[in-house]
Amino acid sequence: MGWFRRATRTDPPPGVAPEAFDSAAEKLGLTLDAAQRLASLELVTAEGGVYLWGPVGRGKSLLMSMYFDALPTHRKRRIHFHEFFRDLHTAMRRHRYNLDSALDELLDGAEVVCFDEFHVHDPADGRFISRLLPALLSRDVEVVLTSNYPPRSLMPNPLFHDDFVPTIELIEQHLTVVTVDGPIDYRTVSGHDTGFAAGTWITPDCTHPHPRPDESVTVTPAGHPIRLRRATDGRLWIDFSDLCVDTTAPSDYLALTESFQHWIISGIPGLLTAGREPTQRFANVIDVLYDRDITTTFISAVPLSEFTDGASLPHDIARIMSRLGQLATHAGCRHRNSAPDSSRKDPH
């Protein structure tokens, strides 16, 4: 990638004062740990951009939110990497696959762009990112990424890793790599009040009265036909087989969250029997539901504590299980017309 050259910034984006992080944490009733405090200083002082990485639940997205909110400019964008991929591919079709024109449209003059959950496992995604990052980093824009992986662990498949090394080197050369690795996974101590964390994992699949066959509807949220067992009043019920066994993509899940704020996913098997591709799709579903803060009831054949037993797991499983670990769990059959938990909101 010797041809890469970053644009010279003539007017850097307005800065963020270090005390902005303490102020934001205080409003949330939090105190930054040592790793978070060091990372916040890097966000304030780094030139060109930052690559924040660390184990799940250490506050990377929280720090990004604080930084983004404190930026005294409207010329900024924050977006989940799944969502950006979807929008970029759509924009490229409009611009006859001209990457620079598509980026011009999506960035729309932004001075700072923040991406959550950057990861690269799929070889096709890796090839596209190898085109995307040079085009993005060569612009007069500050880039902030969060990831669960250090740059050298991106594209871990040994068959494809060497081809991705130039892109890794590009990240290391042009972004400040910062580790956020405090001792606590804060998701394990979070409450269960709203959004995704207010969801439930129910075992076994015998609690809810299931939808009738005549309630079924097929939708096409982003190109793939998907069968919903029920769809009404901003709530959907879908089977794992329709969501993850059939061919679907993150763009479908993102589109569904725009219309449905409460989900029920039933018929979830243990990952040992789910299959490799359905397991990866389920991981992508969790990412989208978590990012969009969708309250979800998961109805499974196995307890959450046994969900991964014996399975060949995707690279993102630590993040996925951390997120699922925020859910309330309920085991044992009740009468089919009873609510799953009298202290929780009925998910219907």
LUMLUM-298285 format. One line per field, with one value per atom (N, C-alpha, C): x, y, z. Coordinates in steps of 0.2 Angstrom, whole numbers, plus 2048, in hexadecimal, padded with zeros to 3 digits. Layout:
% LUMLUM-298285
u [X/...]
v [Y/...]
w [Z/...]
This chain:
% LUMLUM-298285
u [804/800/804/80A/80E/80B/805/802/7FE/7FD/7F8/7FB/7F8/7FA/7F4/7F5/7EF/7EF/7E9/7E8/7EB/7EE/7F0/7EA/7E9/7E4/7E6/7E2/7E3/7DF/7DA/7D5/7D3/7D7/7D5/7CE/7CB/7C4/7C5/7C0/7C0/7C2/7C6/7C8/7C3/7C4/7C0/7C5/7C2/7C6/7C6/7CC/7CC/7C7/7C5/7C0/7B9/7B8/7B1/7B0/7B5/7B3/7B1/7B4/7B2/7AB/7AA/7A3/79E/79F/79A/799/79F/79F/79B/79C/798/791/78F/787/784/789/786/787/78A/78B/791/796/79B/7A2/7A7/7AE/7B2/7B6/7BA/7C0/7C1/7C7/7CD/7D3/7D9/7DA/7D8/7D9/7D4/7CE/7CA/7CD/7D0/7D2/7D8/7DC/7E2/7E0/7DA/7D8/7D4/7D1/7CE/7D3/7D9/7DE/7E1/7E1/7E4/7DF/7D8/7D3/7D4/7D6/7D6/7DC/7E2/7E8/7EB/7E8/7EB/7E9/7EE/7ED/7EB/7E6/7E4/7DF/7DE/7D9/7DC/7D7/7D8/7D5/7D9/7D6/7D6/7D0/7CE/7CD/7D1/7CF/7D0/7CD/7CD/7C8/7C8/7C3/7BC/7B7/7B0/7AF/7AA/7A7/7AC/7B1/7B6/7B5/7B0/7AE/7B0/7B2/7B5/7AF/7A9/7A4/7A2/7A2/7A0/7A5/7AB/7B0/7AF/7AE/7AC/7A6/7A1/79B/79D/7A0/7A2/7A6/7AB/7AF/7AB/7A6/7A2/79D/79A/795/799/79F/7A3/7A6/7A6/7A9/7A5/7A7/7A3/7A3/7A0/79F/799/795/790/793/799/79C/79F/79B/79D/798/79B/796/799/794/795/791/794/790/793/78F/791/794/799/79C/798/794/78F/78A/788/784/787/78D/791/793/794/795/78F/789/783/782/782/781/786/78D/792/790/78E/78D/787/782/77C/77E/782/785/789/78D/791/78D/788/783/780/77F/77C/782/788/78E/792/78E/791/798/798/79D/7A4/7A3/7A8/7A9/7AE/7AF/7B0/7B4/7B5/7AE/7AA/7A4/79F/79F/79B/79D/7A3/7A6/7A4/7A5/7A3/79C/797/790/78F/792/791/794/79A/79E/79B/798/795/798/79F/7A3/7A5/7A4/7A5/7AD/7AE/7B5/7B8/7B3/7B4/7AF/7B2/7AE/7AF/7AA/7AB/7A8/7AC/7A9/7A9/7A4/7A3/7A4/7A7/7A7/7AB/7B1/7B5/7B8/7B7/7BA/7BA/7BE/7BF/7C0/7BB/7BC/7BB/7B6/7B4/7B9/7BC/7C1/7BE/7B8/7B5/7B5/7B3/7B3/7BA/7BF/7C6/7C8/7C6/7C8/7C5/7BF/7BC/7BF/7C0/7C3/7CA/7CE/7D4/7D4/7CE/7CD/7CA/7C6/7C2/7C7/7CB/7CF/7D4/7D7/7DC/7D8/7D2/7CE/7CB/7CA/7C7/7CC/7D2/7D7/7DB/7DB/7DE/7DA/7D4/7D0/7D2/7CF/7D0/7CB/7CB/7C6/7CA/7C8/7CA/7C6/7C9/7C6/7C7/7C2/7C2/7BF/7C2/7BF/7BF/7BA/7BB/7BB/7BE/7BF/7C0/7BF/7C1/7C7/7CA/7D1/7D6/7DC/7E2/7E3/7E6/7E6/7E9/7EE/7F1/7ED/7E8/7E3/7DD/7DD/7D8/7D9/7D4/7D4/7D8/7D6/7DA/7DB/7D7/7D7/7DE/7E2/7E9/7EA/7E4/7E4/7E4/7E1/7E0/7E4/7E7/7E9/7EF/7F4/7F9/7F7/7F2/7EF/7ED/7EB/7E8/7ED/7F3/7F8/7F9/7FA/7FB/7F5/7EF/7EA/7EB/7ED/7EF/7F4/7F9/7FF/7FC/7F8/7F5/7F1/7EE/7EA/7F0/7F5/7FA/7FE/7FF/802/7FE/7F8/7F4/7EF/7EE/7EA/7EE/7EC/7EF/7EC/7EF/7EC/7EC/7E6/7E5/7E2/7E5/7E2/7DD/7D7/7D3/7D1/7D5/7D5/7D4/7D0/7CE/7CC/7CC/7CB/7C4/7BF/7B8/7B4/7B0/7AC/7A5/7A4/79F/798/798/791/78F/793/791/78E/78F/78C/787/785/780/779/774/76D/769/763/75F/759/75A/754/751/755/752/756/754/757/759/75F/761/762/765/766/75F/75A/753/750/754/751/752/750/74F/752/755/757/752/74E/749/74A/74A/74C/747/744/744/73E/73D/739/731/72F/728/724/727/724/71E/720/71B/716/710/70C/70E/710/713/70E/711/70C/708/703/6FF/702/701/703/701/6FA/6F8/6FB/6FF/702/709/70B/712/711/717/718/71F/720/727/728/72E/730/737/738/73F/742/745/748/74E/752/758/75A/755/757/755/756/755/74E/74A/743/744/740/741/73A/739/732/732/72D/72C/726/726/720/71B/71D/718/71C/718/71A/715/715/70F/712/70F/711/718/71C/723/727/724/726/726/72C/72C/72E/72B/72D/730/736/739/73D/73D/740/748/74C/753/754/751/752/751/74C/74A/74F/752/756/75E/760/767/769/764/766/765/75F/75E/764/765/76A/767/76A/769/76F/76F/775/774/779/778/774/774/770/768/766/760/75E/762/761/760/765/764/75E/75C/755/74F/74F/74A/74A/74F/74F/74C/74C/749/742/73F/737/735/739/737/73C/73A/73E/73E/739/739/739/73E/73E/73D/73B/73B/73E/743/747/746/742/741/744/744/747/74F/752/759/75C/761/764/76A/76D/774/779/77E/783/786/786/789/786/77F/77B/779/77B/778/77B/782/785/78A/78F/794/791/78E/78B/785/780/77B/77E/783/786/789/78C/78F/78A/784/77F/77B/77B/778/77D/783/788/787/785/784/77E/779/772/773/777/778/77B/780/784/77F/77A/776/770/76E/769/76C/772/775/776/779/77B/774/76F/769/765/767/764/75D/75C/755/754/74E/74C/74A/74D/74C/74B/746/745/748/74D/750/74D/74A/747/74B/74E/753/752/754/754/759/75E/763/764/766/768/76D/76E/773/77A/77A/780/783/77F/781/781/77F/77E/784/78A/790/793/791/794/796/79C/79E/79E/79D/79C/7A2/7A3/7A8/7A6/7A9/7A6/7AA/7A6/7A8/7AD/7B1/7B7/7B4/7AD/7AA/7A7/7A7/7A3/7A4/7AA/7AA/7A6/7A6/7A2/79A/799/792/78F/793/791/791/795/795/78F/78C/786/780/780/77B/77B/780/781/77D/77B/777/770/76E/767/765/75E/75C/75A/75B/759/754/750/74A/74A/74B/74B/744/742/73C/736/731/72B/726/722/71C/716/710/70A/70B/709/70B/708/703/700/703/708/70A/710/711/717/71D/723/729/72C/72B/72D/729/726/721/724/72B/72E/731/730/732/72C/72E/729/727/721/71F/722/726/729/724/71E/719/717]
v [7FA/800/806/806/80C/812/811/817/81B/818/81C/822/827/82E/831/833/836/83D/840/847/84B/851/855/859/859/85C/864/868/86F/872/86F/872/86C/86A/864/865/85F/860/863/866/869/863/865/860/85F/85A/858/859/85C/85D/857/855/84F/84E/854/854/852/852/850/849/844/83D/83D/840/840/842/848/84B/846/843/83E/838/836/830/832/838/83A/83A/83C/83D/836/831/82A/826/829/826/821/823/81E/822/81E/820/81C/820/81D/819/812/80F/811/80E/811/810/80A/809/80E/80F/813/81B/81D/823/824/81F/820/820/81C/81C/823/826/82C/832/831/836/835/82F/82E/831/830/832/83A/83D/844/847/843/846/843/83D/839/83D/83D/841/83B/83D/839/834/831/82C/827/823/81E/818/812/80B/809/809/806/7FF/7FB/7F4/7F1/7EC/7E9/7E3/7E0/7DA/7DD/7D9/7DB/7DF/7E4/7E7/7EB/7EE/7F2/7F9/7FB/802/806/802/805/809/806/80A/810/80F/814/81A/819/81E/822/81D/820/825/823/827/82E/82D/833/838/835/839/83C/838/83B/840/83F/844/84B/84A/850/854/851/855/85B/861/867/868/864/864/860/862/85E/85A/85B/857/851/84C/846/841/83A/835/82F/82B/825/820/81A/815/80E/809/802/800/7FC/7FA/7F6/7F1/7EE/7F3/7F8/7FD/801/802/806/802/7FB/7F7/7F7/7F6/7F6/7FC/802/808/80A/807/809/804/7FE/7FA/7FD/7FF/803/809/80D/813/811/80C/80A/808/805/803/80A/80F/815/818/817/81B/816/811/80D/80A/808/805/809/810/814/815/813/813/81A/81E/825/829/828/82C/82A/823/820/823/823/826/82D/831/838/839/835/835/834/82E/82C/830/833/837/83E/840/847/84C/84D/852/851/84B/84A/84B/84E/84F/849/845/840/83A/834/82E/829/827/822/81B/816/80F/80B/808/803/7FC/7F7/7F0/7EF/7F1/7F0/7E9/7E4/7DE/7DB/7D7/7D4/7CC/7C8/7C1/7BE/7C1/7BE/7C1/7BC/7BE/7C3/7C3/7C7/7CE/7CF/7D5/7D8/7D3/7D5/7D9/7D6/7D9/7E0/7E0/7E7/7EC/7EA/7EE/7F1/7EC/7EE/7F4/7F4/7FA/800/7FF/804/808/805/809/80E/80C/811/817/815/81B/81F/81C/820/824/820/824/829/829/82E/834/834/83B/83F/845/84A/849/843/841/83D/83E/83A/834/82E/828/825/823/81F/819/813/80C/809/805/801/7F9/7F5/7EE/7EA/7E4/7DF/7DC/7DE/7DA/7E0/7DE/7E2/7E2/7E7/7E6/7E0/7DD/7D7/7D1/7D1/7CC/7CC/7D1/7D2/7CD/7CA/7C5/7BF/7BC/7B7/7B0/7AF/7A9/7A9/7A4/7A4/7A4/7A1/7A1/7A8/7AD/7B3/7B9/7B7/7BC/7C0/7BD/7C0/7C5/7C4/7C9/7CF/7CE/7D4/7D8/7D6/7D9/7E0/7E2/7E9/7ED/7EB/7EF/7F0/7EB/7EB/7F0/7F0/7F5/7FC/7FD/803/806/802/804/806/802/803/80A/80B/811/818/817/81D/81E/81A/81A/819/81C/81B/815/80F/809/809/809/80A/804/801/7FB/7FD/7FB/7FC/7F5/7F4/7ED/7ED/7F1/7F1/7EA/7E9/7E2/7E0/7E5/7E3/7E3/7DE/7DE/7E1/7E7/7EB/7E9/7E5/7E2/7DD/7DA/7D5/7D8/7DE/7E2/7E7/7E7/7EC/7EA/7EF/7ED/7EA/7E9/7E6/7EB/7F1/7F6/7F7/7F9/7FB/7F7/7F8/7F6/7EE/7ED/7E6/7E3/7E6/7E3/7E2/7E4/7E2/7DC/7D9/7D3/7CD/7C7/7C1/7BB/7B6/7B0/7AA/7A7/7A3/79B/797/790/78C/787/785/788/786/78A/788/78A/788/78D/793/798/79C/79E/7A3/79F/7A1/79F/7A1/79C/79E/7A1/7A5/7A8/7A2/7A4/79F/7A0/79A/79A/7A0/7A2/7A8/7AE/7AF/7B5/7B6/7B1/7B1/7B6/7B9/7BE/7BE/7BF/7BF/7C6/7C9/7CF/7CF/7D5/7D5/7DC/7DC/7E2/7E5/7E1/7E3/7DE/7DB/7D7/7D0/7CD/7C6/7C5/7C1/7BF/7BC/7BE/7BC/7BA/7B4/7B3/7B5/7B9/7BA/7B7/7B4/7B0/7B5/7BB/7C0/7C7/7CC/7D3/7D7/7DB/7DF/7E4/7EB/7F0/7F1/7F1/7F2/7EC/7E6/7E0/7DA/7D6/7D0/7CA/7C5/7BE/7BA/7B7/7B4/7AE/7A8/7A2/7A3/7A0/79F/79D/798/795/79A/79E/7A4/7A9/7AB/7B0/7AF/7A8/7A7/7A1/79C/796/798/79C/79F/7A4/7A6/7AB/7B2/7B5/7BC/7BF/7C6/7CA/7CF/7D2/7D8/7DD/7DF/7E4/7E2/7DC/7DA/7DB/7DA/7DB/7E2/7E6/7ED/7F0/7EE/7F0/7EE/7E8/7E6/7EA/7EC/7F0/7F7/7F9/800/7FF/7F9/7F9/7F5/7F1/7ED/7EF/7F1/7F3/7EE/7E9/7E3/7DD/7D8/7D2/7CC/7C6/7C0/7BB/7B8/7B3/7AC/7A7/7A1/79B/795/790/790/793/794/78D/78A/784/786/781/781/782/786/787/781/77C/775/773/774/771/776/77C/782/782/780/781/787/787/78D/793/793/799/79C/798/79A/79D/79A/79D/7A4/7A5/7AB/7B1/7AE/7B3/7B5/7B0/7B2/7B7/7B6/7BB/7C2/7C2/7C9/7CC/7C7/7CA/7CD/7CA/7CC/7D3/7D4/7DA/7E0/7DE/7E3/7E5/7E0/7E1/7E5/7E3/7E7/7EE/7EF/7F6/7FA/7F7/7FB/7FB/7F7/7F7/7F5/7EF/7EC/7E7/7E8/7E3/7DD/7D7/7D1/7CB/7C7/7C1/7BB/7B7/7B2/7AB/7A7/7A1/79B/797/793/78C/787/780/77F/783/782/788/787/78D/791/797/79C/799/796/794/78E/78A/785/786/78C/78E/78C/78D/78C/786/781/77B/777/775/771/773/77A/77C/77F/77F/783/78A/78F/795/79A/7A0/7A5/7A9/7AD/7B1/7B6/7B8/7BE/7BB/7B5/7B2/7B5/7B7/7BA/7C1/7C5/7CB/7C9/7C4/7C2/7BF/7BB/7B8/7BD/7C2/7C8/7CC/7CD/7D0/7CC/7C6/7C2/7C1/7C2/7C1/7C7/7CC/7D1/7CF/7CA/7C9/7C5/7C6/7C2/7BB/7B6/7AF/7AC/7A8/7A5/79D/799/792/78E/78A/786/788/783/784/787/78C/78E/78D/78F/78E/792/790/793/79A/79C/7A2/7A7/7A5/7A9/7AD/7B3/7B7/7B4/7B5/7B1/7B4/7B9/7BC/7C2/7C1/7C6/7CC/7CD/7D3/7D7/7D4/7D6/7D8/7DD/7DE/7D9/7D7/7D2/7D4/7D0/7D2/7D2/7D0/7D0/7D7]
w [800/800/800/7FC/7FC/7F9/7F5/7F2/7F6/7FC/801/803/803/806/80A/810/814/812/811/810/815/814/819/81C/822/825/826/823/824/82A/82C/831/835/83A/83E/842/843/846/84D/850/856/85B/861/865/86B/86F/875/87B/880/886/88A/88D/891/897/89A/89F/89C/896/893/895/895/897/89E/8A3/8AA/8AB/8A7/8A8/8A5/89F/89D/8A1/8A4/8A8/8AF/8B1/8B7/8B6/8B0/8AF/8AE/8AD/8AC/8B3/8B8/8BE/8BE/8BA/8B9/8BB/8BC/8BD/8B8/8B4/8AF/8B2/8B0/8B3/8B0/8B2/8B0/8A8/8A5/89E/89A/89D/899/899/89F/89F/89B/89A/896/88E/88D/886/884/889/888/887/88A/888/881/87F/878/873/875/870/86F/875/875/871/872/86F/869/867/861/85B/856/850/84A/846/841/842/848/84A/84F/851/857/855/857/856/85E/860/867/867/86B/86B/872/873/87A/87A/880/881/882/881/881/888/888/88E/891/88E/892/891/88D/88D/886/881/87B/878/877/874/878/87F/883/882/882/881/87A/875/86E/86F/872/873/877/87C/87F/87B/877/873/86D/86A/865/867/86D/870/871/873/876/870/86A/864/863/863/862/85A/857/84F/84D/848/845/840/83E/838/83B/83D/840/83F/83F/83E/842/845/849/846/845/841/843/843/844/83E/83E/838/833/836/832/82E/831/82E/829/82A/825/81F/820/81A/816/819/815/811/815/811/80C/80D/808/802/802/7FD/7F9/7FC/7F9/7F5/7F8/7F5/7EF/7EF/7EA/7E4/7E5/7DF/7DC/7E0/7DD/7D9/7DB/7D8/7D3/7D1/7CC/7CF/7D5/7D8/7D9/7D9/7DA/7E2/7E5/7EC/7EE/7EB/7EE/7ED/7E8/7E8/7ED/7EE/7F4/7FB/7FC/802/803/7FD/7FE/800/7FD/7FF/806/809/810/815/814/818/819/813/812/816/815/818/820/822/829/82B/830/833/837/83A/83F/83D/83D/83B/841/844/84A/848/847/846/84C/84D/853/850/854/852/84C/84B/845/846/841/841/83A/839/832/832/831/831/82A/826/820/81A/816/811/80C/80A/805/809/80F/813/813/814/815/80E/809/802/801/803/802/807/80D/812/810/80D/80A/805/802/7FD/801/806/809/80E/812/817/814/80E/80B/809/806/803/809/80F/814/818/819/81D/819/812/80E/80E/811/811/817/817/81C/822/825/82A/82F/836/83B/83C/83D/83D/844/847/84E/84D/84F/84E/855/857/85D/85A/85E/85B/862/861/866/865/85F/85D/85C/85E/85C/854/851/849/847/84A/848/848/84C/84C/847/843/83E/839/836/831/833/838/83C/838/833/82E/82B/82D/82A/822/81F/818/815/818/816/819/81F/823/820/81D/81A/814/811/80C/80F/815/819/81D/81D/821/81F/818/816/819/81A/81D/824/828/82F/830/82C/82C/82B/826/825/82C/82F/835/83A/83B/840/83F/838/836/837/836/836/83B/840/845/84C/851/858/85B/85C/85E/866/869/870/873/878/87B/881/881/887/88A/890/892/89A/89C/8A4/8A6/8AD/8AF/8AF/8AE/8AF/8A8/8A7/8A1/8A4/8A3/8A6/8A3/89E/89C/8A1/8A5/8A9/8B0/8B1/8B7/8B5/8AF/8AC/8AF/8AF/8B1/8AB/8AC/8A7/8A6/8A5/8A5/89E/899/893/88D/887/881/881/87E/87D/884/889/890/893/891/894/891/88C/889/88E/88B/88F/88B/88E/88B/88F/88B/88E/88C/890/88F/893/890/889/885/87F/87B/87C/882/884/888/888/88C/888/882/87F/87B/87A/875/86E/86A/864/85F/85A/855/851/84E/84A/843/83F/838/834/835/831/833/838/83A/836/833/82F/82A/829/823/821/81A/817/815/818/816/812/80F/80C/80E/814/817/813/810/80D/807/804/7FE/7FF/805/806/809/806/809/810/815/81C/81F/821/824/82B/82D/834/836/83C/83F/841/843/845/844/842/841/842/848/84A/84F/84E/853/855/850/852/855/855/858/853/853/84F/852/850/852/84C/84D/848/84A/846/848/846/84A/849/842/840/839/833/834/82F/830/835/836/835/837/836/832/831/82D/825/824/81D/81C/815/814/815/81A/81C/81E/81F/820/825/827/82C/829/823/820/821/821/822/82A/82E/835/837/834/835/833/82D/82A/82E/831/835/83C/83E/845/843/83D/83C/83C/83C/83C/842/846/84B/851/857/85D/862/861/866/862/864/860/864/861/865/85F/861/85D/861/85D/860/85C/85F/85C/85C/861/860/863/85F/861/865/868/86A/864/865/85F/85D/861/85F/859/858/853/84E/84F/84B/844/843/83D/83D/839/839/836/831/82E/832/834/838/83F/842/848/846/841/83F/83E/83B/83A/840/845/84B/84F/84F/851/84E/848/845/847/848/84B/851/856/85D/85C/858/857/855/851/84E/854/857/85C/862/864/869/867/861/85F/85E/85C/85B/862/867/86E/86D/86A/869/86E/872/877/874/876/872/877/876/879/875/878/875/878/873/876/873/878/875/878/875/877/87D/87E/883/887/88D/892/88F/890/88E/890/896/899/895/891/88D/885/884/87D/878/87A/876/877/87B/87D/877/876/871/86A/869/862/860/859/855/855/858/859/855/853/84F/853/850/853/858/857/85B/861/863/868/86F/871/877/878/872/872/872/86F/86E/875/878/87E/884/884/888/888/881/880/883/881/883/88B/88E/895/899/895/898/899/896/896/89C/89E/8A4/8A1/8A5/8A2/8A6/8A3/8A6/8A3/8A8/8A6/8A9/8A6/8A8/8A5/8A3/8A0/8A4/8A1/8A5/8A1/8A3/89F/899/893/88D/88C/890/890/895/899/89E/89C/89F/89D/89F/89C/89E/8A4/8A7/8AD/8AF/8B5/8B7/8B9/8BA/8BB/8B5/8AF/8A9/8A4/8A0/89B/896/895/890/889/886/87F/87A/87A/875/873]
